[in-house]
Amino acid sequence: MKNKIAWGIISTGAIAQTFARGLKQSRTGTAFAVASRSQNKAEKFGNDFGIPKWYGSYDALLTDRDVQAVYIATPHPEHAQWAIRAAEAGKHILVEKPIGVNEWDLQSIIEAAIATNVFLMEAFMYRCHPQTAKLVELIRRRAIGDVRLIQATFSFHAGFNAESRLFSNDSAGGGILDVGCYTASIARLIAGAAVGADYADPVDVKGTAHLGQTGIDEWAAAVLRFPGDILAQLSTGIALNQENVVRIFGSEGRIFIPNPWLCDRHKPDIGKIVVHRNGEDAEEFNCPAEVTSFTLEADVMGDAILAGKKQAPAPAMSWGDSLGNIRTLDAWRAGIGLIYNREKRENFSGVTIAHRPLKMKIPQRIPHGHVPGLNKSIARLVMGVDNQNSAPHARTIFDAYFESGGNCFDTAYVYPPDQAGNLGAWIQAHGVRDRIALIVKGAHTPDCTPGKLTEQLHTMLEQRIKTEYADIYFMHRDNLEVPVGEFVDVLNEHVRAGRIKVFGGSNWSIARVQEANEYAKKKGLQGFGVVSNNLSLARMVAEVWPGAISAGDTASRAWFARNQIALFAWSSQARGFFTDRAHRDRALNGAELNRCWYSEDNWQRRDRVLELAGKKNVLPINIALAYVLHQPFPTFALIGPRTLQELRTSLPALDVSLTSAEVNWLNLDT
């Protein structure tokens, strides 16, 4: 025990039994504890496999300080919940494949592992067998020349049973997740080896399938295209016996792998790779192993943990490899139109992925500010609701943002309707309407009229978000052909009706804002209390969108400082200008970076950001975001993180303290 990792096994099904059997032969670890939802099942499992500690709940096992690593063998819809809780308990984690139902499960697991500094690996045991390492070697030394086509199949006939997890939509059943994940993983491994990398991700995925009476894929196929036009044909199923082999075709020959998955649960697999070079006799490579792939898997992880690593060495599954694989499976499912019931927004639950009530963490990570006219504080980082492409994506990002202290969400009529719908479903599921600040924007060009403003506001509140009011309403654009008083009048009608609390203009000139407020004061009406124009350290050289207005010039910043009107700054991080996506060589930039942000003064600002980021030991984007938050007037920065990583790496900006001299220096004011 002193020299071996003490494993806890969560769940007692067939695959858990296989892993426990494998641990008996492990060099690096031993089975120390087992947990089931039934104490009797845990006790029987422990007796069968000589495991000394038995627990009648998974949480109880995680509280055992002597357990160092856990193997999570629950059905895959539960993987994220227990992997996150295991990470929070400080346990190293091996999660049975597939590691989650979708990418957003996995992103949540990875973030938990990063936060708690634990090891995490997805359990594709074939990746740990010598045969797989030999395959990578053969591909890299071009044993068949340039790889052109990969064929991979993993399929079986289970016999239909509507109650089985394999055929259950609620259990995320079907072939793609259960065993199709193997075919995607080996294709990505081979395509990566062909270009000298640990793995490669497809640039295009096309899928087709037969969906059975329970709505899951009973058999399915996919075609993947990788960089360099390497193609892969994948086939899988749970209701169809197929030939479970891998074939690789290259410019100078082909490779045949008769037993690619190496999944014998009782005895070691002896791997074999057959190489046929054009015009030559076949060459066989035997790849023996003394223990099962499951023992090898435990030892790959054990060796990595004992070496102080947090990710597995290739060809075992690293985090990036697992992310690429689950994204491929998501794309495959999208191609066949398979969305699991649990992924639909109408089935959002009132708990997080870790199956806990949603609540802000203490201490609160994101600071709040105040806007006159609102009786609640508002997070100074505002979540843009314009790039969450699915309901699971939205739920995951919104949960993480809220838990970090974020409570302000920015929506607009011109954004895809489903995104506002996802936000509304999330708000309702968690019951947080009174705790969040909702921004609604409308009346975008060419619909910038009082009538369209009213029509779109009703649509947003009643049909998309399904809420009674917006805390803040922004006109998304101005229309100089409409007298400003007409806009002020209709906005006040909605204030009196309780549909909005505070209103303002997005991409409105200061002159028009002043005109609107002078009209409101004269008529005894509510005026513009907020503005949402661009503000970033990088000067907006050209409009990001037609009608876009920046508040970054000296005169505009001075006006905001005098009037102390809150500015909700969009593109607060200059849309990637302060990341490594920006290059002084225009040919290396995207079109938008060239057109909107490329200028010599911006490059000087970027150089200063890099210098200051080095001194303060933060990312350049953190300095750029801190600049927006350190203005001499109230600022709220709109951010649009597409991933949990982007959200996490934005938050350190909140810890950056800038002096007035540093703010001026960054902006070339001194």
TIVEXKOL-454427 format. One record per residue (C-alpha): x, y, z. Coordinates in steps of 0.05 Angstrom, whole numbers, plus 5000, padded with zeros to 4 digits. Example, Ala and Ser with C-alpha at 12.3 -4.5 7.8 and 13.67 -1.06 7.14 Angstrom:
# TIVEXKOL-454427
[zaza [5246, 4910, 5156]];
[zaza [5273, 4979, 5143]];
END
This chain:
# TIVEXKOL-454427
[zaza [5000, 5000, 5000]];
[zaza [5056, 5049, 5016]];
[zaza [5083, 5046, 4945]];
[zaza [5017, 5038, 4909]];
[zaza [4960, 5085, 4892]];
[zaza [4898, 5070, 4931]];
[zaza [4840, 5066, 4883]];
[zaza [4766, 5076, 4896]];
[zaza [4717, 5047, 4846]];
[zaza [4651, 5084, 4836]];
[zaza [4595, 5037, 4813]];
[zaza [4594, 4961, 4812]];
[zaza [4572, 4943, 4741]];
[zaza [4607, 4898, 4691]];
[zaza [4661, 4948, 4670]];
[zaza [4676, 4964, 4743]];
[zaza [4686, 4890, 4756]];
[zaza [4734, 4887, 4697]];
[zaza [4775, 4945, 4723]];
[zaza [4777, 4915, 4793]];
[zaza [4801, 4850, 4763]];
[zaza [4854, 4889, 4725]];
[zaza [4879, 4924, 4788]];
[zaza [4898, 4857, 4817]];
[zaza [4956, 4856, 4767]];
[zaza [4974, 4929, 4771]];
[zaza [5045, 4951, 4787]];
[zaza [5024, 5020, 4811]];
[zaza [4957, 5013, 4845]];
[zaza [4910, 4971, 4886]];
[zaza [4834, 4970, 4896]];
[zaza [4823, 5001, 4964]];
[zaza [4749, 5021, 4965]];
[zaza [4685, 5011, 4926]];
[zaza [4620, 5049, 4926]];
[zaza [4550, 5031, 4904]];
[zaza [4483, 5062, 4917]];
[zaza [4469, 4999, 4956]];
[zaza [4511, 4979, 5015]];
[zaza [4497, 4905, 5002]];
[zaza [4522, 4911, 4929]];
[zaza [4585, 4947, 4952]];
[zaza [4598, 4893, 5004]];
[zaza [4588, 4837, 4954]];
[zaza [4634, 4871, 4904]];
[zaza [4686, 4882, 4957]];
[zaza [4685, 4810, 4978]];
[zaza [4688, 4785, 4907]];
[zaza [4750, 4826, 4891]];
[zaza [4784, 4830, 4958]];
[zaza [4771, 4904, 4968]];
[zaza [4774, 4925, 5042]];
[zaza [4728, 4985, 5044]];
[zaza [4655, 4987, 5021]];
[zaza [4610, 5047, 5017]];
[zaza [4535, 5052, 5005]];
[zaza [4541, 5119, 4970]];
[zaza [4589, 5151, 4921]];
[zaza [4596, 5214, 4964]];
[zaza [4618, 5171, 5024]];
[zaza [4675, 5142, 4984]];
[zaza [4697, 5211, 4962]];
[zaza [4704, 5232, 5035]];
[zaza [4754, 5176, 5049]];
[zaza [4820, 5211, 5055]];
[zaza [4859, 5147, 5041]];
[zaza [4829, 5141, 4971]];
[zaza [4878, 5174, 4923]];
[zaza [4847, 5159, 4855]];
[zaza [4778, 5140, 4831]];
[zaza [4752, 5101, 4772]];
[zaza [4683, 5126, 4752]];
[zaza [4644, 5070, 4720]];
[zaza [4573, 5097, 4724]];
[zaza [4530, 5105, 4661]];
[zaza [4559, 5162, 4621]];
[zaza [4504, 5214, 4636]];
[zaza [4530, 5212, 4708]];
[zaza [4604, 5218, 4690]];
[zaza [4608, 5294, 4695]];
[zaza [4572, 5297, 4762]];
[zaza [4618, 5247, 4796]];
[zaza [4682, 5269, 4761]];
[zaza [4670, 5341, 4785]];
[zaza [4655, 5318, 4856]];
[zaza [4716, 5273, 4855]];
[zaza [4760, 5331, 4833]];
[zaza [4731, 5374, 4889]];
[zaza [4749, 5318, 4937]];
[zaza [4821, 5321, 4912]];
[zaza [4820, 5253, 4879]];
[zaza [4856, 5235, 4815]];
[zaza [4805, 5213, 4763]];
[zaza [4797, 5160, 4710]];
[zaza [4730, 5165, 4675]];
[zaza [4702, 5109, 4633]];
[zaza [4690, 5127, 4560]];
[zaza [4655, 5168, 4535]];
[zaza [4678, 5218, 4587]];
[zaza [4613, 5258, 4580]];
[zaza [4550, 5263, 4539]];
[zaza [4575, 5324, 4502]];
[zaza [4632, 5374, 4499]];
[zaza [4602, 5416, 4555]];
[zaza [4604, 5358, 4604]];
[zaza [4678, 5350, 4589]];
[zaza [4694, 5424, 4593]];
[zaza [4663, 5425, 4662]];
[zaza [4704, 5365, 4684]];
[zaza [4768, 5395, 4659]];
[zaza [4756, 5460, 4694]];
[zaza [4744, 5422, 4759]];
[zaza [4809, 5384, 4749]];
[zaza [4847, 5449, 4736]];
[zaza [4817, 5483, 4797]];
[zaza [4837, 5426, 4843]];
[zaza [4902, 5406, 4809]];
[zaza [4885, 5332, 4800]];
[zaza [4901, 5282, 4746]];
[zaza [4845, 5267, 4695]];
[zaza [4842, 5215, 4640]];
[zaza [4788, 5185, 4596]];
[zaza [4789, 5109, 4597]];
[zaza [4803, 5087, 4526]];
[zaza [4842, 5025, 4548]];
[zaza [4865, 5005, 4478]];
[zaza [4906, 5069, 4476]];
[zaza [4950, 5040, 4531]];
[zaza [4966, 4974, 4496]];
[zaza [5033, 4964, 4460]];
[zaza [4995, 4952, 4395]];
[zaza [4971, 5024, 4393]];
[zaza [5041, 5051, 4405]];
[zaza [5067, 5007, 4349]];
[zaza [5013, 5032, 4302]];
[zaza [5033, 5104, 4316]];
[zaza [5106, 5086, 4302]];
[zaza [5089, 5053, 4235]];
[zaza [5047, 5112, 4212]];
[zaza [5100, 5163, 4233]];
[zaza [5155, 5127, 4195]];
[zaza [5110, 5124, 4135]];
[zaza [5106, 5049, 4130]];
[zaza [5051, 5057, 4078]];
[zaza [5071, 5126, 4053]];
[zaza [5021, 5182, 4060]];
[zaza [4957, 5162, 4097]];
[zaza [4897, 5173, 4051]];
[zaza [4838, 5135, 4080]];
[zaza [4821, 5104, 4148]];
[zaza [4765, 5053, 4159]];
[zaza [4745, 5038, 4231]];
[zaza [4686, 4997, 4257]];
[zaza [4661, 4979, 4326]];
[zaza [4591, 4949, 4328]];
[zaza [4551, 4893, 4361]];
[zaza [4480, 4866, 4365]];
[zaza [4454, 4873, 4435]];
[zaza [4382, 4852, 4422]];
[zaza [4329, 4905, 4430]];
[zaza [4309, 4922, 4501]];
[zaza [4274, 4989, 4511]];
[zaza [4293, 4988, 4584]];
[zaza [4367, 4979, 4570]];
[zaza [4412, 5040, 4576]];
[zaza [4437, 5023, 4506]];
[zaza [4369, 5037, 4476]];
[zaza [4347, 5092, 4523]];
[zaza [4346, 5165, 4500]];
[zaza [4344, 5188, 4573]];
[zaza [4408, 5148, 4585]];
[zaza [4442, 5178, 4523]];
[zaza [4442, 5110, 4490]];
[zaza [4460, 5090, 4419]];
[zaza [4521, 5066, 4382]];
[zaza [4557, 5132, 4372]];
[zaza [4571, 5146, 4445]];
[zaza [4577, 5074, 4468]];
[zaza [4627, 5047, 4418]];
[zaza [4629, 5096, 4360]];
[zaza [4674, 5137, 4406]];
[zaza [4728, 5085, 4395]];
[zaza [4726, 5092, 4320]];
[zaza [4730, 5168, 4324]];
[zaza [4788, 5164, 4372]];
[zaza [4830, 5117, 4330]];
[zaza [4817, 5156, 4266]];
[zaza [4840, 5220, 4300]];
[zaza [4901, 5184, 4328]];
[zaza [4921, 5158, 4260]];
[zaza [4909, 5224, 4225]];
[zaza [4951, 5259, 4278]];
[zaza [5008, 5209, 4272]];
[zaza [5008, 5219, 4197]];
[zaza [5027, 5292, 4207]];
[zaza [5073, 5281, 4267]];
[zaza [5022, 5301, 4321]];
[zaza [4991, 5263, 4379]];
[zaza [4922, 5270, 4346]];
[zaza [4885, 5310, 4294]];
[zaza [4815, 5337, 4293]];
[zaza [4770, 5333, 4232]];
[zaza [4753, 5395, 4193]];
[zaza [4688, 5365, 4168]];
[zaza [4642, 5311, 4196]];
[zaza [4583, 5282, 4158]];
[zaza [4539, 5230, 4192]];
[zaza [4480, 5186, 4177]];
[zaza [4444, 5134, 4218]];
[zaza [4383, 5091, 4230]];
[zaza [4344, 5118, 4290]];
[zaza [4304, 5065, 4323]];
[zaza [4237, 5067, 4359]];
[zaza [4268, 5096, 4422]];
[zaza [4299, 5153, 4382]];
[zaza [4372, 5132, 4388]];
[zaza [4422, 5110, 4334]];
[zaza [4418, 5035, 4328]];
[zaza [4470, 5035, 4273]];
[zaza [4508, 5095, 4245]];
[zaza [4563, 5116, 4198]];
[zaza [4605, 5178, 4188]];
[zaza [4656, 5207, 4140]];
[zaza [4710, 5252, 4169]];
[zaza [4758, 5297, 4131]];
[zaza [4823, 5316, 4165]];
[zaza [4875, 5368, 4145]];
[zaza [4912, 5344, 4084]];
[zaza [4849, 5311, 4058]];
[zaza [4859, 5248, 4099]];
[zaza [4790, 5215, 4101]];
[zaza [4760, 5167, 4152]];
[zaza [4700, 5122, 4146]];
[zaza [4670, 5104, 4214]];
[zaza [4616, 5053, 4228]];
[zaza [4583, 5034, 4293]];
[zaza [4521, 5003, 4322]];
[zaza [4487, 4969, 4381]];
[zaza [4437, 4930, 4338]];
[zaza [4482, 4904, 4282]];
[zaza [4541, 4857, 4281]];
[zaza [4597, 4884, 4237]];
[zaza [4670, 4868, 4225]];
[zaza [4705, 4904, 4282]];
[zaza [4771, 4920, 4248]];
[zaza [4812, 4979, 4226]];
[zaza [4841, 4987, 4156]];
[zaza [4888, 5043, 4135]];
[zaza [4903, 5058, 4062]];
[zaza [4964, 5098, 4042]];
[zaza [5000, 5119, 3979]];
[zaza [5048, 5060, 3985]];
[zaza [5007, 5005, 4017]];
[zaza [4956, 4988, 4070]];
[zaza [4952, 4967, 4143]];
[zaza [4903, 4918, 4173]];
[zaza [4888, 4913, 4248]];
[zaza [4845, 4852, 4263]];
[zaza [4835, 4868, 4337]];
[zaza [4840, 4943, 4345]];
[zaza [4801, 4951, 4410]];
[zaza [4839, 4900, 4452]];
[zaza [4782, 4893, 4501]];
[zaza [4787, 4823, 4528]];
[zaza [4764, 4829, 4600]];
[zaza [4797, 4766, 4627]];
[zaza [4863, 4753, 4593]];
[zaza [4917, 4794, 4558]];
[zaza [4906, 4812, 4485]];
[zaza [4962, 4796, 4437]];
[zaza [4959, 4851, 4386]];
[zaza [4975, 4842, 4312]];
[zaza [4986, 4893, 4257]];
[zaza [4992, 4870, 4185]];
[zaza [5028, 4916, 4136]];
[zaza [5019, 4907, 4061]];
[zaza [5068, 4949, 4021]];
[zaza [5055, 4954, 3947]];
[zaza [5090, 4897, 3910]];
[zaza [5117, 4865, 3974]];
[zaza [5098, 4807, 4019]];
[zaza [5056, 4823, 4080]];
[zaza [5094, 4838, 4144]];
[zaza [5063, 4821, 4211]];
[zaza [5079, 4856, 4276]];
[zaza [5059, 4819, 4339]];
[zaza [5047, 4863, 4400]];
[zaza [5042, 4819, 4462]];
[zaza [5022, 4843, 4531]];
[zaza [5028, 4806, 4597]];
[zaza [4965, 4837, 4627]];
[zaza [4898, 4861, 4602]];
[zaza [4888, 4930, 4571]];
[zaza [4852, 4950, 4634]];
[zaza [4913, 4935, 4677]];
[zaza [4956, 4973, 4627]];
[zaza [4908, 5032, 4631]];
[zaza [4913, 5034, 4708]];
[zaza [4989, 5033, 4703]];
[zaza [4994, 5087, 4650]];
[zaza [4953, 5131, 4697]];
[zaza [4991, 5108, 4759]];
[zaza [5059, 5122, 4728]];
[zaza [5036, 5191, 4708]];
[zaza [5008, 5207, 4777]];
[zaza [5072, 5183, 4811]];
[zaza [5112, 5227, 4763]];
[zaza [5071, 5287, 4784]];
[zaza [5035, 5296, 4718]];
[zaza [4963, 5318, 4710]];
[zaza [4950, 5290, 4640]];
[zaza [4966, 5224, 4606]];
[zaza [5023, 5216, 4557]];
[zaza [5005, 5199, 4485]];
[zaza [4978, 5155, 4458]];
[zaza [4934, 5152, 4521]];
[zaza [4881, 5206, 4523]];
[zaza [4903, 5277, 4541]];
[zaza [4850, 5331, 4555]];
[zaza [4858, 5361, 4485]];
[zaza [4851, 5292, 4455]];
[zaza [4787, 5278, 4494]];
[zaza [4759, 5347, 4476]];
[zaza [4771, 5334, 4402]];
[zaza [4739, 5266, 4407]];
[zaza [4675, 5289, 4441]];
[zaza [4669, 5347, 4392]];
[zaza [4673, 5296, 4336]];
[zaza [4618, 5255, 4368]];
[zaza [4576, 5318, 4378]];
[zaza [4584, 5334, 4304]];
[zaza [4567, 5262, 4285]];
[zaza [4503, 5265, 4326]];
[zaza [4486, 5333, 4297]];
[zaza [4492, 5303, 4228]];
[zaza [4438, 5252, 4244]];
[zaza [4394, 5300, 4284]];
[zaza [4402, 5264, 4350]];
[zaza [4392, 5308, 4410]];
[zaza [4383, 5272, 4476]];
[zaza [4324, 5292, 4519]];
[zaza [4371, 5315, 4574]];
[zaza [4402, 5365, 4525]];
[zaza [4338, 5400, 4507]];
[zaza [4324, 5466, 4541]];
[zaza [4254, 5446, 4561]];
[zaza [4287, 5394, 4605]];
[zaza [4335, 5441, 4640]];
[zaza [4337, 5422, 4713]];
[zaza [4346, 5467, 4773]];
[zaza [4414, 5439, 4789]];
[zaza [4484, 5446, 4760]];
[zaza [4523, 5393, 4722]];
[zaza [4549, 5371, 4790]];
[zaza [4476, 5362, 4811]];
[zaza [4476, 5417, 4862]];
[zaza [4432, 5479, 4869]];
[zaza [4460, 5538, 4832]];
[zaza [4492, 5590, 4877]];
[zaza [4547, 5642, 4874]];
[zaza [4612, 5621, 4905]];
[zaza [4638, 5658, 4965]];
[zaza [4680, 5699, 4960]];
[zaza [4646, 5727, 4899]];
[zaza [4694, 5728, 4840]];
[zaza [4662, 5781, 4796]];
[zaza [4652, 5849, 4830]];
[zaza [4586, 5886, 4822]];
[zaza [4568, 5958, 4809]];
[zaza [4505, 6000, 4810]];
[zaza [4462, 6034, 4758]];
[zaza [4415, 6089, 4783]];
[zaza [4343, 6065, 4776]];
[zaza [4356, 5992, 4791]];
[zaza [4346, 5961, 4859]];
[zaza [4399, 5907, 4848]];
[zaza [4473, 5906, 4837]];
[zaza [4501, 5887, 4769]];
[zaza [4563, 5846, 4753]];
[zaza [4616, 5888, 4720]];
[zaza [4630, 5832, 4671]];
[zaza [4567, 5823, 4630]];
[zaza [4553, 5757, 4594]];
[zaza [4537, 5765, 4521]];
[zaza [4481, 5718, 4500]];
[zaza [4499, 5715, 4427]];
[zaza [4546, 5656, 4415]];
[zaza [4519, 5597, 4455]];
[zaza [4504, 5549, 4399]];
[zaza [4464, 5496, 4436]];
[zaza [4424, 5489, 4500]];
[zaza [4479, 5449, 4536]];
[zaza [4529, 5502, 4515]];
[zaza [4485, 5557, 4544]];
[zaza [4470, 5520, 4608]];
[zaza [4543, 5506, 4622]];
[zaza [4569, 5576, 4607]];
[zaza [4512, 5610, 4645]];
[zaza [4521, 5565, 4706]];
[zaza [4596, 5578, 4709]];
[zaza [4587, 5653, 4700]];
[zaza [4534, 5657, 4754]];
[zaza [4574, 5614, 4803]];
[zaza [4632, 5663, 4792]];
[zaza [4588, 5721, 4814]];
[zaza [4560, 5741, 4746]];
[zaza [4488, 5762, 4743]];
[zaza [4480, 5806, 4681]];
[zaza [4460, 5778, 4613]];
[zaza [4459, 5817, 4548]];
[zaza [4409, 5795, 4495]];
[zaza [4383, 5826, 4431]];
[zaza [4326, 5816, 4382]];
[zaza [4375, 5809, 4324]];
[zaza [4413, 5752, 4358]];
[zaza [4390, 5681, 4341]];
[zaza [4323, 5670, 4375]];
[zaza [4343, 5604, 4406]];
[zaza [4397, 5638, 4446]];
[zaza [4347, 5683, 4483]];
[zaza [4303, 5622, 4490]];
[zaza [4359, 5583, 4523]];
[zaza [4371, 5640, 4571]];
[zaza [4297, 5643, 4589]];
[zaza [4294, 5568, 4601]];
[zaza [4357, 5573, 4645]];
[zaza [4328, 5630, 4686]];
[zaza [4263, 5592, 4697]];
[zaza [4296, 5526, 4714]];
[zaza [4340, 5557, 4768]];
[zaza [4288, 5608, 4792]];
[zaza [4338, 5665, 4790]];
[zaza [4299, 5720, 4755]];
[zaza [4301, 5767, 4815]];
[zaza [4376, 5754, 4824]];
[zaza [4397, 5770, 4753]];
[zaza [4398, 5834, 4712]];
[zaza [4370, 5824, 4642]];
[zaza [4392, 5869, 4585]];
[zaza [4348, 5869, 4523]];
[zaza [4367, 5906, 4459]];
[zaza [4321, 5921, 4401]];
[zaza [4305, 5969, 4344]];
[zaza [4366, 5952, 4304]];
[zaza [4373, 5982, 4234]];
[zaza [4331, 5979, 4191]];
[zaza [4277, 5969, 4244]];
[zaza [4296, 6029, 4285]];
[zaza [4227, 6060, 4294]];
[zaza [4182, 6069, 4355]];
[zaza [4133, 6017, 4327]];
[zaza [4186, 5964, 4314]];
[zaza [4216, 5978, 4382]];
[zaza [4151, 5960, 4416]];
[zaza [4138, 5900, 4372]];
[zaza [4207, 5871, 4384]];
[zaza [4205, 5884, 4459]];
[zaza [4140, 5845, 4465]];
[zaza [4170, 5788, 4425]];
[zaza [4233, 5785, 4468]];
[zaza [4196, 5786, 4534]];
[zaza [4135, 5745, 4519]];
[zaza [4158, 5695, 4467]];
[zaza [4232, 5685, 4472]];
[zaza [4255, 5698, 4543]];
[zaza [4186, 5691, 4575]];
[zaza [4194, 5743, 4629]];
[zaza [4155, 5804, 4649]];
[zaza [4208, 5857, 4644]];
[zaza [4279, 5876, 4625]];
[zaza [4322, 5910, 4677]];
[zaza [4358, 5950, 4623]];
[zaza [4334, 5963, 4552]];
[zaza [4380, 5989, 4498]];
[zaza [4360, 6015, 4430]];
[zaza [4410, 5975, 4388]];
[zaza [4419, 6032, 4338]];
[zaza [4395, 6104, 4327]];
[zaza [4354, 6130, 4270]];
[zaza [4369, 6204, 4256]];
[zaza [4306, 6209, 4214]];
[zaza [4262, 6199, 4275]];
[zaza [4258, 6258, 4324]];
[zaza [4291, 6236, 4388]];
[zaza [4230, 6255, 4429]];
[zaza [4189, 6200, 4395]];
[zaza [4238, 6148, 4422]];
[zaza [4239, 6178, 4492]];
[zaza [4162, 6179, 4493]];
[zaza [4154, 6105, 4473]];
[zaza [4209, 6083, 4521]];
[zaza [4174, 6118, 4578]];
[zaza [4109, 6083, 4559]];
[zaza [4144, 6016, 4570]];
[zaza [4174, 6041, 4636]];
[zaza [4104, 6059, 4661]];
[zaza [4079, 5991, 4638]];
[zaza [4134, 5957, 4679]];
[zaza [4167, 5925, 4618]];
[zaza [4233, 5961, 4628]];
[zaza [4267, 5995, 4687]];
[zaza [4326, 6034, 4657]];
[zaza [4338, 6049, 4584]];
[zaza [4392, 6077, 4539]];
[zaza [4424, 6073, 4471]];
[zaza [4474, 6025, 4441]];
[zaza [4516, 6058, 4386]];
[zaza [4485, 6126, 4398]];
[zaza [4526, 6189, 4391]];
[zaza [4537, 6230, 4452]];
[zaza [4502, 6288, 4418]];
[zaza [4438, 6247, 4409]];
[zaza [4441, 6221, 4480]];
[zaza [4446, 6292, 4505]];
[zaza [4388, 6313, 4461]];
[zaza [4346, 6256, 4487]];
[zaza [4360, 6274, 4559]];
[zaza [4346, 6347, 4548]];
[zaza [4279, 6328, 4518]];
[zaza [4264, 6281, 4576]];
[zaza [4281, 6334, 4628]];
[zaza [4238, 6386, 4593]];
[zaza [4178, 6338, 4591]];
[zaza [4189, 6310, 4661]];
[zaza [4205, 6241, 4634]];
[zaza [4258, 6188, 4648]];
[zaza [4319, 6198, 4604]];
[zaza [4376, 6155, 4579]];
[zaza [4410, 6126, 4641]];
[zaza [4460, 6080, 4606]];
[zaza [4499, 6077, 4541]];
[zaza [4529, 6016, 4506]];
[zaza [4583, 6037, 4456]];
[zaza [4650, 6006, 4442]];
[zaza [4705, 6017, 4491]];
[zaza [4771, 5980, 4489]];
[zaza [4844, 5996, 4496]];
[zaza [4853, 5985, 4421]];
[zaza [4824, 6042, 4379]];
[zaza [4769, 6019, 4332]];
[zaza [4800, 6040, 4266]];
[zaza [4739, 6021, 4225]];
[zaza [4668, 6001, 4244]];
[zaza [4662, 5929, 4266]];
[zaza [4591, 5932, 4241]];
[zaza [4554, 5987, 4204]];
[zaza [4532, 6041, 4252]];
[zaza [4581, 6020, 4307]];
[zaza [4604, 6077, 4351]];
[zaza [4664, 6079, 4398]];
[zaza [4670, 6116, 4463]];
[zaza [4746, 6108, 4465]];
[zaza [4766, 6177, 4440]];
[zaza [4788, 6230, 4489]];
[zaza [4726, 6274, 4482]];
[zaza [4678, 6216, 4494]];
[zaza [4715, 6191, 4555]];
[zaza [4716, 6261, 4583]];
[zaza [4640, 6267, 4573]];
[zaza [4628, 6201, 4610]];
[zaza [4673, 6223, 4666]];
[zaza [4635, 6289, 4673]];
[zaza [4566, 6258, 4671]];
[zaza [4581, 6192, 4706]];
[zaza [4533, 6154, 4661]];
[zaza [4547, 6080, 4661]];
[zaza [4579, 6053, 4598]];
[zaza [4566, 5980, 4578]];
[zaza [4627, 5969, 4534]];
[zaza [4621, 5919, 4477]];
[zaza [4683, 5888, 4444]];
[zaza [4718, 5906, 4509]];
[zaza [4777, 5862, 4491]];
[zaza [4781, 5887, 4418]];
[zaza [4756, 5820, 4391]];
[zaza [4822, 5784, 4400]];
[zaza [4872, 5839, 4384]];
[zaza [4908, 5826, 4450]];
[zaza [4913, 5751, 4440]];
[zaza [4963, 5713, 4397]];
[zaza [4913, 5716, 4340]];
[zaza [4939, 5786, 4323]];
[zaza [5003, 5794, 4282]];
[zaza [5040, 5855, 4255]];
[zaza [5044, 5817, 4190]];
[zaza [4976, 5833, 4160]];
[zaza [4976, 5769, 4120]];
[zaza [4972, 5728, 4185]];
[zaza [4911, 5766, 4212]];
[zaza [4838, 5753, 4200]];
[zaza [4802, 5803, 4157]];
[zaza [4767, 5835, 4216]];
[zaza [4831, 5846, 4255]];
[zaza [4863, 5879, 4194]];
[zaza [4804, 5923, 4179]];
[zaza [4781, 5944, 4248]];
[zaza [4842, 5944, 4293]];
[zaza [4906, 5945, 4252]];
[zaza [4942, 6011, 4262]];
[zaza [5010, 6032, 4287]];
[zaza [4983, 6065, 4349]];
[zaza [4945, 6001, 4367]];
[zaza [5009, 5961, 4359]];
[zaza [5043, 6009, 4407]];
[zaza [4987, 5997, 4457]];
[zaza [4993, 5922, 4447]];
[zaza [5068, 5926, 4461]];
[zaza [5054, 5963, 4526]];
[zaza [5001, 5912, 4545]];
[zaza [5051, 5855, 4535]];
[zaza [5103, 5892, 4576]];
[zaza [5055, 5906, 4634]];
[zaza [5025, 5835, 4631]];
[zaza [5095, 5807, 4641]];
[zaza [5107, 5852, 4701]];
[zaza [5040, 5834, 4733]];
[zaza [5044, 5760, 4713]];
[zaza [4977, 5759, 4678]];
[zaza [4953, 5748, 4607]];
[zaza [4953, 5808, 4559]];
[zaza [4877, 5803, 4553]];
[zaza [4873, 5813, 4628]];
[zaza [4909, 5879, 4623]];
[zaza [4865, 5901, 4564]];
[zaza [4802, 5884, 4603]];
[zaza [4827, 5916, 4666]];
[zaza [4838, 5981, 4626]];
[zaza [4763, 5983, 4610]];
[zaza [4745, 5971, 4683]];
[zaza [4792, 6026, 4709]];
[zaza [4759, 6086, 4676]];
[zaza [4740, 6147, 4717]];
[zaza [4666, 6132, 4704]];
[zaza [4623, 6070, 4715]];
[zaza [4640, 6016, 4665]];
[zaza [4611, 5947, 4653]];
[zaza [4649, 5903, 4604]];
[zaza [4609, 5858, 4557]];
[zaza [4647, 5793, 4546]];
[zaza [4630, 5735, 4501]];
[zaza [4668, 5673, 4525]];
[zaza [4653, 5614, 4480]];
[zaza [4685, 5563, 4526]];
[zaza [4696, 5554, 4601]];
[zaza [4770, 5565, 4589]];
[zaza [4757, 5633, 4558]];
[zaza [4714, 5651, 4618]];
[zaza [4766, 5627, 4667]];
[zaza [4823, 5664, 4633]];
[zaza [4782, 5729, 4632]];
[zaza [4771, 5730, 4707]];
[zaza [4843, 5747, 4728]];
[zaza [4831, 5816, 4698]];
[zaza [4789, 5829, 4760]];
[zaza [4851, 5822, 4804]];
[zaza [4892, 5871, 4763]];
[zaza [4899, 5939, 4795]];
[zaza [4919, 5996, 4749]];
[zaza [4940, 6065, 4771]];
[zaza [4916, 6126, 4733]];
[zaza [4986, 6134, 4707]];
[zaza [4985, 6062, 4680]];
[zaza [4917, 6072, 4648]];
[zaza [4943, 6135, 4612]];
[zaza [5008, 6101, 4593]];
[zaza [4972, 6041, 4563]];
[zaza [4929, 6088, 4520]];
[zaza [4989, 6129, 4497]];
[zaza [4962, 6189, 4535]];
[zaza [5030, 6201, 4565]];
END
